[in-house]
Amino acid sequence: MVLGLKEISPVRLLILSMFASSIGTNLILVALSVHFFQLNGSALGAAGVYVAQFTPVIIFMPLAWRICDRLPLRTALVSLELVAALLTILVGATVAGGYLWLAYALIFARGFFDMTTKAARNVATKQYALPESIGRANNMISAASYAGQAFGALLGFLLIARQPMMSIASINAVTFVLSAGLCVLLPWRAAIKSAEGGYAALWRRGRDALLSDAALLEAMGYLVATVIILQGFNQVARLWIPLAWLQLPASSGAISEVVGVLGVVSGLAFVSRFLTGTKGLNWNIPTVFFCALVLLCTPFATRSVTVSFLFYFLFMMVFEIIFMMSMNSILTRSKMDDVPCLMVIFYGCAFGGMAISATIIGAAVDQNGLPIVALGLALGGLIFAAAFYRYVSRRRVREMAA
């Protein structure tokens, strides 16, 4: 069995490890968010779990950069997954013991290792995939990620009503250990070792890389905005739509997860079929971002369960299209030495920003409901898109003139 696993290509090992790790990322987070939502009916309380998960990487970006850059990727991935497994067990123990403040602190710590693992796996995609197949490799690894997240979320929804938190945490930890075991089988590659300095050096390196290529700058800008605005909205909407807007029972949260993952898989399939490779459709990133902003408001056009979930499906599909178009562009156009820096900046700014946006959205929803908040997000996103499009257009003119 082990000999057979050793013959699996590095990209396939990354796919399998991503699937296992992504189950672990979502399982206990969803279980905890449902638990807190049921305690007091607060969208802010449920979103707080994700805030604790996604905030730390923006604080410790230089450390994440060094881990992804200075360590051989196989060593980094194995170590990060094993630490995440240990922290997950501790989260389960503290929740079971009623020490919720300590549980949030441990989720915060686990979030750093989880987000750094994602950045390291993106670097590994660039390092292990052939240059001409980076986009397709990233599509497959992302498909494994979303499938794992969906499976983990479904397990979280199902187990929270049947199992104590310690049992859920133990199951969660096994997925991280499995991912680490798969990463052990990756071929050894030397570390990049180009990271030097702290925040200033990190930002300077990223700035120089982005400003040297307007298309790379455009992809990074819309990718970060997609996570902060659209995924920040979804952290609240995934529970609020079925439980508050449609007034369905708590177990219906699993329905929104299924609908969401079907939308994501459909978007990923569309990108793989029509938007990847030299013969793909020449779609414009800003236009797709605009479509996503419009669809953000549509689930609240009706209280019909079927129609509302249909609009949510379309939103998640377009969300995934814009996410994958942008990420594939970054991995394809960037230099290998710049990838660790760019990925850490992305995960720090995007998911740290999403933690802030989810907090603000959750608080606003508790006061005003999600429909009016969604409209405000869409209008804010349109203002950003118009301003950023103008800035990138000017950068392109300068590049052509140079």
N, C-alpha and C positions, 0 to 999 in steps of 0.2 A: 504493500500500500504506500509506504513512504517512498520507495523507489519510483512508483508511478507518479506521485506528487512532484518529485524532483524533476520529472520530465515535462511538467506543465510550463508553458512560456511565462516570462515575467509579467506580461500584461494580464494574462489570465489569473495569475496569482494575486495581482493587485485587484482584479475584479472580485474574486472570491473573498479576499480579506476586507475589501470595502463593504461587501454585502453583510458579512458577519459584524463588522465594526459599526455599521449604520443601524443594525438592529439594536445594538447596545446603546447607541447615542439616544435613541428615541424612547426606548422601552420604559425606563423609570421616569423620564421627564414627563411623558404623557400620563403615566399613572399618578405622579405627584400633582400635575396640573389639574387633573380631574378631581383628585382628592381635595385640593384646596378650593376649587370652584364649588364643590358640593358643600363644603364647610360653611361658606358665607355668601355664595353667589356672586363673588367679585371677579370681574374680568382682570382687574389689576393683580389680584392675588394669584390667579392662574398664570398670568403672564410673568409674574415674578420669578417663577422657576426658570424660564427661558432667559430672563435678564441675568440671573446668577450664572447661567451656563455660558452666555455669549459675551459678557462684559470683560473678563480677565485678559483676553488676548490683546485688546487695545492698550491695556496698561503695561503688559510685559512683552511688547512687540520685539524689542532688541533681543531678548532671551529666546523667543520663538525663532527669530532670524538665525541666531547662532546654532540652535538645535538643527534646523533644516539645512544649514550651510556647512557647519563644521564637522558634524557627525556623518559617517557613511549612512546612507538612507535606510539600509536594512537594519542597522543598529538602532537608528532613531525610531523607526516604526515599531520595532519589537518592544523597545523600552517604554515608549509612550503608551502602547496598548496595555502593557502589564500594570503600569501605574494607574491607568484609568480603571482597570478591573479592581484593584485594591481600594481605590477611592469610592467606587460604586458600592462595595460591601459596607464600607463605613457609612455611606449615606443611608443605606437601608437600616443599619443598626441604630443610627441617631433618630431617624423618623420613628422607628418602632419604640424607641425609648422616650419619645416625646420631646427631644431636644431639637426643635425645628430651626432655631437660629444657627445651631451647629451644622444641621443638614444643609442649610443655604450656603454656609461657608465652604462645606465640602463640595457642593455642586459648583461653586465658584472655582475651586481648585481643579475639579475634574474638567470644567469647561476649558481651562487653559490647555490641558493636555489633549483634549478632544479636538479643539480648533487647530492646535499645532500639528496634530496627526493629519488633519485634512490638508493643511498647507504642505506637509512633507509628502503626502501621497500625490498631490499635484506636481510637485517637483519630480517625484519618481516617474510619473507619466511622461514627462518631458525627457527624462534620462533613459528610460527603458524602451520607449516606443520608437519605431523608425521615424525619421523626419517627415516622410510623406504620409504617415498614418497617425500622427499625433491627434488630429481631430477625431478620427473614428475611435481611437483608443480611449480618448477622454469621454466620448459618447457612451461607450460600453461601461466604463468605470462609473460614470454618473448614473447610468441605468441601474447598476448594482446598488449604488448609494440610495436612490429613491425607492427601489424595491425593498431594501433593508429597512429604511426609515418607515415605510408603510407597514411592513410586517411587524416591526418593533412597536409602532403606534397601536396596531390592532391588538398585539399581545398586551400592551399596557392597558387598553380599554377593557379587555376581557379579564385580565388577571386581577385588576384592582378590586373587582367585585367578588373575587373568589379566593385570593391568596393574601397572606400578610405581606407587608412591605419588605421584610427581610428575605422572604422567598423570591419575590420579584427581583430584588437586588442581586441575589445569588444567580438566578437565571441570566440576568443582565451581564454579570461579571464573566460568565462562561463564554459569552459571545466575544468579549474583548480578548480573552485567552486564546480562543480559536483563531481570531484574526492575527494575533501575535505568532501563533504556530505556523500559519501560512506565510507570514512575512519572513520567518526564519529561512524559508526555502528560496527566497529571492537571491539571484546572483549577487556577489559582492561587487560594489562599485566604490571607488575612492570618493571621499568627501570633496565638495567643491572648494571650500576654504577661501572664500573671497569676502566674507563678512568681517568688517572692522568698524569699531566705534559704537556709539549708542544711537539714540533717537535721531540726532542731527545727521549722522552718517547714513542711517537707514532712509530718512526722507530725501537726502541729497541724491543717494543712489537711485531711488525710485523716481524722483523728479527728472533726473537726467535721462533715464530710460524712457519715460513717458513723453517728455517734450521732444525727444528725437524722432518720434513717429506719431503723427496726428491720428492715424487709425488705431494705434495701440492706446493712445490717450482716450479716444472715443469709447473703445471697448471697456476700459477700466472704469470710466466715469459712469456709463450706463449699467455696468455690472454692480458697482457699489450702490447706485441709486435703486436698482431692482431689489436688492436685498433689504436696504433700509426702509424703502417705502412699501414695496409690494409684499415682501416676506414679513416685514413688521406688521402689516395689516393682517396677514394670514395667521400669525401667531395667536391673534385674538379671534379672527373670523372662524377658524377651524372649530372652535367650541361655541362661539356666540351664535353663529347662524343656526345650527341644529337645536341648541338648548334654549336660547333666548328668542331668536327671531321666529323659528318654526315651532317652538314650544314642544319639542320632542323629548322623550326620556333620556336619561344620562347615557344609556348604552348606545344611543343614536350617534354619539360622537364617532363611533367606529364607521358609520356610514359616510360622514364627511371625510374621514381619512381615506376610505376606499375611493370616493369620488375624486378627491384631490390627487391621489396617486395615479388614477386612470388618466386624469388630465395631464399630469406630468409625463407619464409614459407615452401618451399620444403626442405631446409636444416634442419629446425626445426622439420618437420614431420619425416625426416630420423633419426634424433637423437632420437626422441620420440619412434619411432618404432624399431630401430635396435641398439641404443647405450645407452639406459637407462635401469637400472635394472641389476640384477645379471646374467640374461640370454642374455644380449646384446652382440654384437660383440666386440671383444677386439681390437679396433683400436688404433693406436699409434698417439698421439698428434703431435709429430714432423713431421711425414709423411704427415698428413693432412695439416699442416702448409706449408710444401714444395709444395704441390699441389696448395694451394691458391696463393703462390708466382708465380708459373708458369702461372696460369690462369689470374693473374693481367695484363699481357701483351697482352693477346689474343684478346681483343676487337679491337685492332689496326692492326690486321692481314688483315683486309679488310675494305672497305668503304661501303660494302653492309649493309643496315640498318638491315635486318633480321639476318644475320650472326653475325654482331657486337653485336647486342642486345642478341643473343643467348649466345655468349661467356661471356657477362656481367652477364647474368642470372646464368651461371655456376660459375662464380667468386663469386657472392653473395651467392650462395648456399653453396659452400665450406667455404666461410667466416663464415657463420652462424654455420656450423658444428663445426669448430674449436673453435668458440666463446662459443657455448653451452657445448661442451665437457669439456672445461677448467673451465667455471663457475660452472657447476654441480659438478665437482671434488672438487673445492674450498669449495662450500657450504656443500658438503657431508663429506669431510674429516676434516674440521676445527672445533675447539671447539666453543661452543656458545659464550663464553666470548671474543673470538678472532675475531668473525665475524665483529663487528663494526669497529675495527681497520683495518682489512684486506680489507674491502669494501671501506673505506675511502682512504686507500693507493692505491687501484686499481683505483678508479675514479680520484683521484688526479694525479697519475703518468700517467695513460692511457689517460685520456681525456685532461689533461694539456699538455702531450706530443703530443697528436694529434693536439692540437691547434698550437703548434710550428711546427709540421711536415706539417700541412695544409698550414701554412704561407709560409714555405720554398718551398713546392710543388707548391703553387699558383704563387709565384714569379718566380720559375724556368720554369713553364709552360708558363708564359707570354713571356719568352725569347726564350724557346726551343721547346714548344709544349709538350703535355702529353705523346706521345709514348716513347720518349727518356727518359723522367723522370720516367716512369713506369719501363723501363728496369733497370735504376739505382736503383730504390727501390727494385726490385726483387733481384738484385745482393747483395745489402746491407742486405736484409733480409736473404739471404742464408748464408752470412758470420756470422750474428748473430746466426742463427739456429745451425750452425756447432759448434760454440764456446760454446753456451749455452748447447747443447746436451752433449758435452764433460764434462762440469762442473757438470751437473746433474748426469751423469753417475758416476763420482767420488764420489759424495755425496751418491749415492746408495750403492757403494762398501763399504764406511765407515759405513753406517747403517747396512749392512749385517755383517760386521766384529765386530760391537759393541755388 
